[in-house]
Amino acid sequence: MAKHARSRGINASVGYGENLPYPDTSFDGVLMVCTICFVENAGEVLSERSRVLKPGAHLLIGFVPLDSVWGSVSQPARQSWPYVLRRRAVFFRGRVN
């Protein structure tokens, strides 16, 4: 995906959520969509997001709550999913404001 983005003139970087390839306070906002359920250590990933956000910036997380229809169906079925990463998914309870 990064190679494709670069071919279209987008400055794309590749890294891990626990160790982003950006300096401190680089961004006005960070968007994570359907990511938090699939990382090894959600706390480290969120801490790293805080590091790269400017003061007063925003973090927006889109995730599948365990107590949603999709979460309640996906959590028990995840062991049969064909991709190992998806089998380790952790669906969180409740709503984050």
C-alpha positions as CSV (number, residue, x, y, z in Angstrom):
1,M,0.0,0.0,0.0
2,A,2.8,2.4,0.8
3,K,4.4,1.7,-2.6
4,H,1.1,2.4,-4.3
5,A,0.6,5.6,-2.3
6,R,4.1,6.8,-3.2
7,S,3.4,6.2,-6.9
8,R,0.5,8.6,-6.5
9,G,2.6,11.3,-4.9
10,I,1.7,10.6,-1.3
11,N,4.5,10.7,1.3
12,A,3.9,7.3,3.0
13,S,5.8,5.8,5.8
14,V,5.8,2.2,7.2
15,G,6.2,1.5,10.8
16,Y,4.8,-0.3,13.9
17,G,2.1,1.1,16.1
18,E,4.4,0.8,19.1
19,N,7.2,2.7,17.5
20,L,6.1,5.3,14.9
21,P,8.7,6.7,12.5
22,Y,7.8,10.3,13.3
23,P,9.2,13.0,15.7
24,D,7.4,14.1,18.9
25,T,4.4,16.4,18.4
26,S,4.2,15.9,14.6
27,F,0.5,15.8,14.0
28,D,-2.7,17.8,14.6
29,G,-4.7,14.6,14.6
30,V,-4.4,10.8,14.4
31,L,-7.1,8.5,13.1
32,M,-7.2,4.7,14.0
33,V,-9.9,2.7,12.3
34,C,-10.4,-1.0,13.1
35,T,-6.8,-1.1,14.4
36,I,-6.8,-1.2,18.2
37,C,-8.4,-4.7,18.3
38,F,-5.4,-6.2,16.3
39,V,-2.3,-4.7,18.0
40,E,-0.2,-6.7,20.5
41,N,-0.2,-4.0,23.2
42,A,-3.0,-1.4,23.0
43,G,-1.5,0.6,25.9
44,E,1.9,1.0,24.1
45,V,0.1,1.9,20.8
46,L,-2.0,4.6,22.5
47,S,1.1,6.0,24.3
48,E,2.9,6.3,21.0
49,R,-0.1,8.1,19.5
50,S,0.1,10.6,22.4
51,R,3.8,11.1,21.7
52,V,3.3,12.2,18.1
53,L,0.2,14.4,18.7
54,K,0.7,18.1,19.2
55,P,-0.7,19.7,22.4
56,G,-4.5,20.1,22.0
57,A,-4.6,17.7,19.0
58,H,-7.2,14.9,18.6
59,L,-7.1,11.1,18.5
60,L,-10.1,9.4,16.9
61,I,-10.5,5.7,17.3
62,G,-13.0,3.6,15.4
63,F,-13.3,0.1,16.9
64,V,-15.7,-2.8,17.2
65,P,-17.2,-2.9,20.7
66,L,-17.5,-6.4,22.2
67,D,-21.1,-5.6,23.2
68,S,-22.1,-4.7,19.6
69,V,-23.7,-7.1,17.2
70,W,-20.5,-7.4,15.2
71,G,-18.3,-7.8,18.3
72,S,-20.6,-10.4,19.9
73,V,-20.5,-12.5,16.7
74,S,-16.8,-11.9,15.9
75,Q,-15.3,-12.7,19.3
76,P,-16.4,-16.3,19.5
77,A,-15.8,-16.9,15.7
78,R,-12.3,-15.4,15.6
79,Q,-10.5,-18.7,16.2
80,S,-11.8,-20.0,12.9
81,W,-10.7,-16.9,10.9
82,P,-8.1,-17.8,8.3
83,Y,-5.6,-15.1,9.2
84,V,-3.5,-15.5,12.4
85,L,-3.5,-11.8,13.2
86,R,-7.3,-11.7,13.2
87,R,-7.4,-14.7,15.6
88,R,-5.6,-12.6,18.2
89,A,-8.2,-9.8,18.0
90,V,-9.3,-8.3,21.3
91,F,-12.7,-6.7,21.3
92,F,-13.2,-4.1,24.0
93,R,-16.4,-3.5,26.1
94,G,-18.3,-0.3,26.2
95,R,-18.0,3.0,24.6
96,V,-15.2,5.5,24.8
97,N,-16.0,9.2,24.8
